[in-house]
């Protein structure tokens, strides 16, 4: 039996649903948008934008929709890009994502020896766009730390969000229990997203966008032991803060929390803790070990990083 898969945006999916309306069949397939039979082909469209064509005419049927709404010659290049993204993975966001209400999530602190991991999930609607950009919201990598703190203070009272902080003590404990950092991140994202869904209390949203830190199959594998995993209308894309404002806000909130925690930990230990994981961090860790002992690092650092060994070697 022939089989063909394409990926398309919500507008095209709706057109498809209308096109195949005569052949709609009632099948309880999880996360499906519709199932239909037409022209000797079974068409299963998923909320993720993936559409599966099965049957002897699968290719012919799928070709009707290939390239989506791009029908003019100028869009040939766009089509080529579309093909490569299809090969990437099936959880890429639809092209009209900016017009959708989205829960976006991002994390900060994963590459820093000192300080926690912070994860934020944020809900924004297209109608929030004007106000949020007027506050200066954009890709946090283009913002200074002091601007991030200023913007976060104004944004926080306005939006629906969840912020999770994985302290160093908890991080080190999970790491000893065999959690990879990827697994910790997946658990935190999944939890933060659920928290926002709960806060929305039935208010509708069109999808979820995770700033991709692992391929979706790996992300879901990390979550295989979790009681509840959000899988419906979830999208993954790298550099997602430039794709949807919800992720840009999430990155600002996560960064804001990380900076606040770094200040707090610096105060606790009596030293201004440096960011990153470079040689200056080894130096700082060495002087902390010298004054407070190796055990004091459990409260402020991610112990399994090579910096711990390097700092000890400096002494
Ligand atoms: Mg990120």
Boltz pocket constraint, residues with backbone or C-beta under 6 A from the ligand:
constraints:
  - pocket:
      binder: B
      contacts: [[A, 105], [A, 106], [A, 107], [A, 211], [A, 212]]
      max_distance: 6.0
